[in-house]
């Protein structure tokens, strides 16, 4: 008899375990349940509130699914609907309960002109593909639209990369203007005051009366870095004015002491020396 009673108790426990909700959370009040649940005080477990869901099976039809991540509400599956209100503003709900592009809109490139359009993913309308245009507004600020070919082309002097410029230029990617590379010039404004822009070489060269290097001067001159003018080297001259008051400029463009004066002891007779203060032999 004792064995029989034990068996009956065992069967009751097993039966209760099979029919109970093993995933349910036990509770004594609503505060112990999730926001979409309430505490069933009869069973002492958390159950789903009316209007909420725990699985897709809790939803009314196959157009919706349970949002298990955020709200636990039944929401429409992607691109499924019952009315236009269930779709994006640029869509309509068709007879098969799918959200489709409304007239004047698109959701695929195939719905646009394959020659020059694509379906713009931001506006969902057929727009000129990158590099194509219907007006200047479809091009970048440094481009213009050719309405015949429907292609954007670069305005003169503008660029997207160095290859759009002359060989002596580089493209400023901030302004999209072609600018002279270092050592080259577009016009005289790119040169120092003493130089001008040579239209052939596109390099700054010395203006008349100025120099950029020593080899642009006579052999007895050098190019002064401050004035960029050819200046006689020390003890060399172009005229008497380039020499000391006691000297003259000779045919070799050298400054030599005038008769009665001296530059060094070698200009004096034996026994005399050249006075560096007055340039007299004493």
LINQUI-V299788 format. One record per pair of residues at least 12 apart in sequence whose ideal C-beta (glycine too) atoms are under 8 Angstrom apart, sorted by sequence separation. I is the first residue (numbers start at 1). J is the second residue. D is the distance in whole Angstrom. If there is no record, write none. Layout:
# LINQUI-V299788
((I:J:D) (I:J:D))
This chain:
# LINQUI-V299788
((25:37:8) (27:39:4) (34:46:7) (36:48:6) (37:49:6) (54:66:7) (64:76:5) (65:77:5) (81:93:4) (87:99:4) (90:102:6) (107:119:7) (116:128:6) (117:129:6) (133:145:4) (135:147:7) (140:152:7) (142:154:7) (143:155:6) (159:171:4) (166:178:7) (168:180:7) (169:181:6) (185:197:4) (192:204:7) (194:206:6) (195:207:6) (211:223:4) (218:230:7) (220:232:6) (221:233:6) (237:249:4) (243:255:4) (246:258:6) (262:274:4) (269:281:7) (28:41:8) (33:46:4) (36:49:6) (53:66:4) (55:68:8) (63:76:6) (64:77:7) (86:99:7) (106:119:4) (113:126:7) (116:129:6) (133:146:8) (134:147:7) (139:152:4) (142:155:6) (159:172:8) (165:178:4) (168:181:6) (185:198:8) (191:204:4) (194:207:6) (217:230:4) (220:233:6) (242:255:7) (262:275:8) (268:281:4) (32:46:7) (53:67:8) (54:68:8) (60:74:7) (63:77:6) (91:105:7) (112:126:4) (133:147:8) (138:152:7) (164:178:7) (190:204:7) (216:230:7) (217:231:8) (247:261:7) (267:281:7) (37:52:8) (59:74:4) (82:97:6) (90:105:4) (111:126:7) (117:132:7) (143:158:7) (169:184:7) (195:210:7) (221:236:7) (238:253:7) (246:261:4) (28:44:7) (36:52:4) (58:74:7) (64:80:8) (81:97:6) (91:107:8) (116:132:4) (134:150:7) (142:158:4) (160:176:7) (168:184:4) (186:202:8) (194:210:4) (212:228:7) (220:236:4) (237:253:6) (246:262:8) (247:263:7) (263:279:7) (27:44:6) (36:53:8) (63:80:5) (80:97:6) (81:98:7) (107:124:7) (133:150:6) (142:159:7) (159:176:6) (169:186:8) (185:202:6) (195:212:7) (211:228:6) (220:237:8) (221:238:8) (236:253:5) (237:254:7) (246:263:8) (262:279:6) (26:44:6) (27:45:6) (54:72:7) (63:81:7) (80:98:6) (81:99:5) (106:124:6) (132:150:5) (133:151:7) (142:160:8) (158:176:5) (159:177:7) (184:202:5) (185:203:7) (194:212:8) (210:228:5) (211:229:6) (236:254:6) (237:255:5) (261:279:5) (262:280:7) (24:43:8) (26:45:6) (27:46:5) (53:72:6) (63:82:7) (79:98:6) (80:99:7) (105:124:5) (106:125:6) (132:151:6) (133:152:5) (158:177:6) (159:178:5) (184:203:6) (185:204:5) (210:229:6) (211:230:5) (235:254:6) (236:255:7) (261:280:7) (262:281:5) (25:45:6) (26:46:8) (52:72:5) (53:73:7) (79:99:5) (105:125:6) (106:126:5) (131:151:6) (132:152:7) (157:177:6) (158:178:7) (183:203:7) (209:229:7) (235:255:5) (260:280:8) (24:45:4) (25:46:4) (52:73:6) (53:74:5) (104:125:7) (131:152:6) (157:178:5) (232:253:7) (24:46:6) (51:73:7) (128:150:7) (180:202:7) (206:228:7) (257:279:7) (24:47:7) (101:124:7) (21:45:6) (48:72:8) (194:227:8) (195:228:8) (220:253:4) (246:279:4) (63:97:6) (90:124:4) (116:150:5) (142:176:4) (168:202:5) (194:228:4) (220:254:8) (36:71:8) (115:150:8) (141:176:8) (142:177:8) (194:229:8) (218:253:8) (244:279:7) (36:72:4) (88:124:8) (140:176:7) (166:202:8) (192:228:8) (35:72:8) (36:73:8) (34:72:8))
